[in-house]
Amino acid sequence: MTMLIGLCVLTSALLSSGAAQPQEQQDNAAPLAADCTEIKKIMPELRSGVYMIQPDENRIPFKVYCEMRSDGGWTVIQKRSGASVSFDRSWAAYRAGFGHRTRDHWLGLEKMYWLTRGRTTNLRVDLWDHEGGTAYAEYKNFYLGDENSAYALHVGTYRGTAGDAIRGSYAGIDQNGSGFSTKDRDNDGCDPCIFGDIAVSDCAREYGGGWWFSRCGSAELNGEYHAGGDHVGWRSGVHWRTWKAPVPYSVKASRMMVKSV
């Protein structure tokens, strides 16, 4: 009798655990296209959600979250809104991607490379602060190099309200053209970098998370998450330093997404 009760409790717990997991439901009526922009053009009535895309006909299709807006379909490549998903991960994890597409996640460097390869793509960064404010940064001609270049970041003209943190708030920290760095692969150009009386040899280890560090720099949306009330003054954090300055300010939420043009 005791064993039977135990089995019932275990079964109930497993069912509850499974029910609590978010489901990535895809709209099966959606066409298989190169990105969310093409899907939106083919079927303008589709809503935001998870869709399958195939940026290159010789590559395996993969799922993405499409933000369907009045200005077109945007493919989400990064989202942060809390500390439930750790972004302090290895090169392999950042290459492949992690998290849940309807929640906090990183699409993956290899997928981003194929998503932007051979097409003109714009990048949009949306930011939310802890006081109810928002800002954005848009870059034309966004693309990544291949893995041999450490998925080097390339952006064109900036516009927006958040400031051009990728090029930096002062000279010498331009992240445009920089390779990606993680805690187990360092491409940040510090040997070491001197900030006042502080020497930093590895930006990814110092700030947490992976990014296109250039002598660290002014942008880093994959750093350690700091909740409201504990979000000011940390060197680590979810930073876009041209928006909130001069004291380091870790934003409440961020989203990066791309649209082909």
C-alpha positions in Angstrom: 0.0 0.0 0.0 2.9 2.4 0.9 4.6 1.6 -2.4 1.4 2.3 -4.3 1.0 5.7 -2.6 4.6 6.5 -3.4 4.1 5.7 -7.1 1.0 7.9 -7.2 2.8 10.8 -5.6 5.8 10.4 -8.0 3.5 10.1 -11.1 1.6 13.3 -10.0 4.9 15.2 -9.5 6.1 14.2 -12.9 2.9 15.2 -14.6 2.9 18.6 -12.7 6.6 19.1 -13.7 5.8 18.4 -17.3 2.8 20.7 -17.3 4.9 23.5 -16.0 7.3 23.4 -19.0 6.5 26.0 -21.7 5.6 24.6 -25.1 7.1 25.9 -28.3 4.0 25.6 -30.5 4.6 26.4 -34.1 2.0 27.7 -36.6 2.0 24.7 -39.0 0.2 26.9 -41.6 3.2 29.1 -41.9 5.4 28.7 -45.0 9.1 27.6 -44.6 11.0 30.8 -45.5 14.5 32.3 -45.0 13.5 34.4 -42.0 10.6 36.0 -40.2 10.6 38.9 -42.6 9.8 36.6 -45.5 7.1 34.8 -43.5 5.4 38.1 -42.7 5.5 39.1 -46.4 3.9 35.9 -47.5 1.2 35.7 -44.7 0.7 39.3 -43.3 -2.0 38.1 -40.9 0.3 35.8 -38.8 0.9 36.8 -35.2 4.1 36.7 -33.2 5.2 33.3 -32.2 7.6 30.4 -32.9 8.2 29.5 -36.6 10.5 27.3 -38.5 12.9 29.0 -40.9 15.6 28.0 -43.4 18.1 30.8 -44.2 20.1 28.6 -46.5 18.6 25.8 -48.6 21.6 23.6 -47.9 21.2 23.9 -44.1 18.8 22.2 -41.7 15.8 24.4 -40.8 15.5 25.6 -37.2 12.9 27.3 -35.0 13.0 31.0 -34.1 10.7 33.5 -32.4 9.1 35.9 -34.8 8.1 39.3 -33.6 5.4 40.3 -36.1 5.1 44.1 -36.1 3.5 46.7 -38.4 6.9 47.3 -39.9 7.5 43.7 -40.8 8.6 40.4 -39.3 11.6 40.5 -37.0 13.7 37.4 -36.0 14.6 37.5 -32.3 18.2 36.5 -31.6 18.4 37.5 -27.9 16.0 38.1 -25.0 16.7 38.9 -21.4 14.0 39.6 -18.8 15.3 38.0 -15.6 17.7 35.6 -14.0 16.0 32.3 -14.8 18.3 31.5 -17.7 22.1 31.8 -17.0 24.0 33.5 -19.8 27.4 32.7 -18.1 28.1 29.9 -20.6 30.8 28.4 -22.8 31.8 29.0 -26.4 30.0 25.8 -27.4 26.7 27.0 -25.8 26.9 30.4 -27.4 27.6 28.8 -30.7 24.6 26.4 -30.5 22.2 28.6 -28.6 20.3 28.1 -25.3 17.1 29.1 -23.4 13.5 28.9 -24.5 12.4 30.8 -27.7 9.3 32.3 -26.1 11.2 33.4 -23.1 14.8 34.4 -22.3 17.2 32.9 -24.9 20.2 33.2 -27.2 19.6 32.0 -30.7 23.1 30.8 -31.3 26.1 32.4 -33.2 26.1 29.8 -36.0 22.4 30.4 -36.7 23.0 34.1 -36.6 25.8 33.7 -39.1 23.6 31.9 -41.6 20.7 34.2 -40.9 22.7 37.2 -42.0 25.0 35.6 -44.6 24.5 36.9 -48.1 21.6 39.2 -47.3 21.1 42.8 -46.1 19.9 42.7 -42.5 19.1 45.4 -39.9 19.6 44.9 -36.2 17.2 46.4 -33.6 18.1 46.4 -29.8 15.2 47.2 -27.5 15.9 48.1 -23.8 13.7 48.5 -20.8 14.8 50.1 -17.5 13.6 49.5 -14.0 11.6 52.8 -13.9 9.3 52.2 -16.8 11.4 53.8 -19.5 12.4 52.3 -22.9 14.9 53.0 -25.6 16.1 51.4 -28.8 19.1 51.3 -31.1 18.9 50.2 -34.8 21.8 49.4 -37.0 21.8 48.9 -40.8 23.8 46.2 -42.5 24.2 43.9 -39.5 26.0 40.6 -40.1 28.4 38.1 -38.4 31.5 36.6 -39.8 32.0 32.8 -39.7 33.5 30.9 -36.8 37.1 31.4 -38.1 36.6 35.1 -37.5 35.1 34.3 -34.0 31.8 35.4 -35.4 33.0 39.0 -35.8 30.3 41.6 -35.4 29.7 44.1 -38.3 27.2 46.9 -38.1 26.5 50.0 -40.3 24.7 53.3 -39.6 23.1 53.8 -36.2 19.9 55.5 -35.3 17.8 55.4 -32.1 17.4 56.8 -28.6 19.7 54.5 -26.6 23.0 55.7 -28.1 25.6 53.9 -30.1 27.0 51.6 -27.4 28.5 49.2 -30.0 30.9 51.9 -31.2 31.4 53.0 -27.6 31.0 56.0 -25.3 34.7 56.9 -25.8 37.5 56.1 -28.3 39.3 52.8 -28.4 36.4 50.5 -27.4 34.6 50.1 -30.8 33.0 46.6 -30.9 32.3 46.9 -34.6 34.5 44.3 -36.2 35.3 42.5 -32.9 35.2 38.7 -32.5 32.9 37.1 -29.9 34.4 36.2 -26.5 33.3 33.8 -23.8 34.8 32.6 -20.5 36.6 29.9 -22.3 37.6 31.8 -25.5 39.1 35.3 -25.2 39.0 37.7 -28.2 38.6 41.0 -26.3 42.0 42.6 -27.0 42.9 43.0 -23.3 46.4 42.1 -22.2 45.4 43.6 -19.7 43.0 46.6 -20.1 43.5 49.3 -17.5 40.5 51.1 -16.1 41.7 53.6 -13.5 43.4 51.4 -10.9 41.7 48.2 -12.2 43.4 45.8 -14.6 41.1 43.5 -16.6 42.6 40.6 -18.6 39.4 38.8 -19.6 36.2 40.8 -20.1 33.9 37.8 -20.3 35.2 36.5 -16.9 35.1 39.9 -15.4 31.5 40.8 -16.4 30.0 37.4 -17.0 28.4 36.1 -20.2 29.6 36.2 -23.8 29.8 39.3 -26.1 31.7 41.0 -28.8 34.1 42.7 -26.3 36.6 45.2 -27.5 38.7 46.3 -24.6 35.4 45.4 -22.9 33.4 48.3 -24.4 30.1 50.0 -23.7 27.6 47.3 -24.7 27.1 43.9 -23.0 23.6 42.5 -22.9 24.6 39.0 -21.8 26.2 39.9 -18.5 25.1 38.9 -15.0 21.5 39.8 -14.4 20.7 42.3 -11.5 17.1 42.7 -10.3 15.5 46.0 -9.5 16.9 47.6 -6.3 20.3 46.0 -6.9 20.9 47.1 -10.5 23.1 50.3 -10.1 26.9 50.4 -9.6 27.9 46.9 -10.8 30.6 46.5 -13.3 28.8 43.3 -14.3 25.3 43.5 -15.7 23.1 43.9 -18.7 24.6 47.1 -19.9 24.1 49.6 -22.7 26.3 52.4 -21.3 25.4 55.1 -23.8 21.8 55.0 -22.5 22.4 55.0 -18.7 25.5 56.8 -17.6 27.8 57.6 -16.0 27.1 55.1 -13.2 26.9 51.5 -14.4 23.2 50.6 -14.8 22.0 47.0 -15.4 18.7 47.2 -17.5 15.6 45.3 -16.6 15.1 43.7 -20.0 16.7 43.6 -23.5 15.8 42.2 -26.9 17.9 41.9 -30.0 16.2 41.1 -33.3 16.9 41.3 -37.0 15.0 42.0 -40.2 16.1 41.5 -43.8 15.6 44.4 -46.2 
